[in-house]
Amino acid sequence: DMVTLATALELFNEHELQPSDHVMDVVEVIHCLTSLYERLEEERGILVNVPLCVDMSLNWLLNVFDSGRSGKMRALSFKTGIACLCGTEVKEKFQYLFSQVANSSGLCDQRHLGILLHEAIQVPRQLGEVAAFGGSNVEPSVRSCFRFGNGKAAIEAAQFLEWANLEPQSMVWLAVLHRVAIAEQVKHQTKCSICRQCPIKGF
């Protein structure tokens, strides 16, 4: 959450993670994560336990995108996972994620949108919450999004964002994640009737 999307994007470019269908092995993932946390330490002027952060992030990424532990994941998977966790507004994340499956004209067809939504739904799936977000079948979400495309074969970023702004079931988890993170910092000037702690922080 201390890494901005802008910092992550710089690193993705430096490590040449284009195109998104490029396949990364564990060594490449570790290399990218190490650079990311070293950059964070440098930019923020804070002490980061880089080996621990890399290990935890790697384990999470593998659990989400490589549950069979083949030791490989697509660059799109890696970038989706990192972008979703970055300390950046939800709208910026959606814009970035769309850009990863759009063509050079900024348009995305149904197949590529399906690929993106499939990647994104892996996060709640790994947590055992995929049923609450419409299940693993992303086709209904693709059709729902393309209703904003005026019958065309491809949609623009603005149409995708308009759809995402309505918090569709398959992507609402990302907005919920942000609300939970914000709520963690909220202090309520009230006392717990049992343990007497005051203030109460978070939910």
C-alpha positions in Angstrom: 0.0 0.0 0.0 3.0 2.3 0.2 4.0 1.7 -3.4 2.3 4.0 -5.9 1.1 2.8 -9.2 3.5 5.3 -10.9 6.4 3.6 -9.2 5.2 0.2 -10.1 4.8 1.2 -13.8 8.3 2.6 -13.9 9.6 -0.8 -12.7 7.4 -2.7 -15.2 8.9 -0.7 -18.0 12.5 -1.1 -16.7 12.0 -4.8 -16.5 10.4 -4.8 -20.0 7.2 -6.6 -18.9 5.6 -5.8 -22.3 3.7 -7.5 -23.8 1.4 -8.7 -21.1 1.4 -12.3 -22.5 5.1 -12.6 -21.7 5.6 -15.4 -19.2 7.7 -14.8 -16.1 9.5 -17.4 -14.0 10.0 -17.2 -10.3 13.5 -15.7 -10.6 12.2 -12.9 -12.8 9.3 -12.2 -10.4 11.8 -12.1 -7.4 14.0 -9.8 -9.4 11.1 -7.4 -10.1 9.8 -7.5 -6.5 13.3 -6.9 -5.1 13.7 -3.8 -7.3 10.2 -2.6 -6.3 10.9 -2.7 -2.5 14.4 -1.3 -2.9 12.8 1.6 -4.9 10.2 2.1 -2.1 13.0 2.2 0.5 14.9 4.8 -1.5 11.8 7.0 -2.4 10.3 7.0 1.1 13.5 7.1 3.1 12.3 4.2 5.3 13.8 0.9 6.3 12.1 -2.0 4.4 12.8 -5.7 5.2 13.2 -6.4 1.5 13.8 -10.2 1.7 10.6 -10.6 3.9 8.5 -8.4 1.7 9.7 -10.1 -1.4 9.0 -13.5 0.1 5.5 -12.6 1.3 4.6 -10.9 -2.0 6.0 -13.8 -4.1 4.0 -16.3 -2.0 0.8 -14.3 -2.4 1.3 -13.9 -6.2 1.9 -17.6 -6.6 -1.1 -18.5 -4.5 -3.3 -16.3 -6.6 -1.9 -16.8 -10.1 0.0 -20.1 -9.9 -1.8 -22.3 -7.5 -0.4 -25.4 -9.2 3.1 -24.1 -8.5 4.4 -24.4 -12.0 6.9 -21.6 -11.2 5.6 -19.4 -14.0 3.0 -16.7 -14.4 2.0 -14.3 -17.1 3.3 -10.7 -16.9 -0.4 -9.7 -17.0 -1.0 -11.7 -13.9 2.0 -10.2 -12.1 1.1 -6.6 -13.1 -2.6 -7.1 -12.2 -1.7 -8.4 -8.7 0.8 -5.5 -8.0 -1.6 -2.8 -9.4 -4.5 -4.1 -7.3 -2.5 -3.8 -4.1 -0.8 -0.4 -4.9 -1.7 2.7 -2.8 -3.5 4.3 -5.7 -7.1 5.3 -6.3 -9.5 2.7 -7.7 -10.2 4.6 -10.9 -6.5 4.8 -11.8 -6.2 1.1 -11.2 -9.1 0.4 -13.6 -7.5 2.7 -16.2 -4.2 0.9 -16.0 -5.7 -2.6 -16.1 -7.8 -1.7 -19.1 -4.7 -0.3 -20.9 -3.0 -3.7 -20.4 -5.6 -5.5 -22.6 -6.4 -2.7 -25.0 -4.8 -2.5 -28.5 -2.7 0.3 -29.8 -5.8 2.3 -30.7 -7.0 2.1 -27.1 -9.8 -0.4 -27.9 -10.5 -3.7 -26.2 -12.6 -6.6 -27.7 -14.6 -9.1 -25.7 -11.9 -11.8 -25.6 -9.3 -9.4 -24.1 -11.7 -8.0 -21.6 -12.5 -11.6 -20.6 -8.8 -12.2 -20.0 -8.5 -9.2 -17.8 -11.6 -10.0 -15.7 -10.4 -13.6 -15.4 -7.1 -12.3 -14.0 -8.8 -10.0 -11.6 -11.3 -12.5 -10.2 -8.3 -14.7 -9.1 -7.8 -12.5 -6.1 -11.2 -13.2 -4.4 -11.0 -16.8 -5.7 -7.8 -17.4 -3.8 -9.6 -16.1 -0.6 -12.5 -18.4 -1.1 -14.8 -15.5 -1.9 -15.3 -15.9 -5.6 -19.0 -17.0 -5.2 -19.8 -13.6 -3.6 -18.5 -11.9 -6.7 -20.4 -13.8 -9.3 -18.2 -16.9 -9.6 -15.4 -17.7 -11.9 -17.4 -17.4 -15.1 -16.6 -13.8 -16.4 -18.8 -14.0 -19.6 -21.8 -12.3 -18.0 -19.6 -9.5 -16.9 -18.1 -9.1 -20.3 -21.6 -9.0 -21.9 -22.7 -6.5 -19.2 -19.7 -4.2 -19.9 -20.2 -4.4 -23.7 -23.7 -3.0 -23.3 -21.9 0.4 -22.9 -20.2 -0.2 -26.3 -23.2 0.8 -28.4 -23.1 -2.5 -30.2 -19.5 -2.2 -31.4 -17.0 -5.0 -31.4 -14.6 -3.2 -29.1 -15.0 -0.7 -26.2 -12.9 2.4 -25.1 -11.5 3.1 -21.7 -14.2 5.6 -20.9 -16.9 2.9 -21.5 -15.1 0.4 -19.4 -14.7 3.0 -16.6 -18.4 3.9 -16.8 -19.2 0.2 -16.3 -16.6 -0.3 -13.5 -18.0 2.8 -11.7 -21.3 1.0 -11.3 -19.4 -1.5 -9.2 -20.3 -4.7 -11.2 -20.3 -7.9 -9.1 -17.1 -9.3 -10.6 -15.0 -6.2 -9.9 -16.7 -4.7 -6.8 -14.2 -6.5 -4.6 -11.5 -3.9 -5.6 -13.7 -1.0 -4.4 -14.5 -2.9 -1.2 -10.8 -3.5 -0.6 -10.2 0.2 -0.7 -13.0 1.0 1.7 -11.7 -1.6 4.1 -8.2 0.0 3.9 -9.6 3.5 4.5 -11.8 2.3 7.4 -8.7 0.8 9.1 -7.5 4.3 9.8 -10.8 5.7 11.1 -10.9 6.5 14.8 -14.3 6.5 16.6 -14.3 8.6 19.8 -16.2 6.0 21.8 -15.4 3.4 24.4 -15.8 -0.3 24.1 -18.4 -1.4 26.7 -16.4 -4.6 27.3 -12.6 -3.9 27.1 -13.0 -0.1 27.7 -10.6 0.7 24.9 -11.0 4.2 23.6 -11.0 5.3 20.8 -12.1 2.4 18.7 -10.1 2.2 15.5 -11.3 0.7 12.2 -14.7 -1.0 11.8 
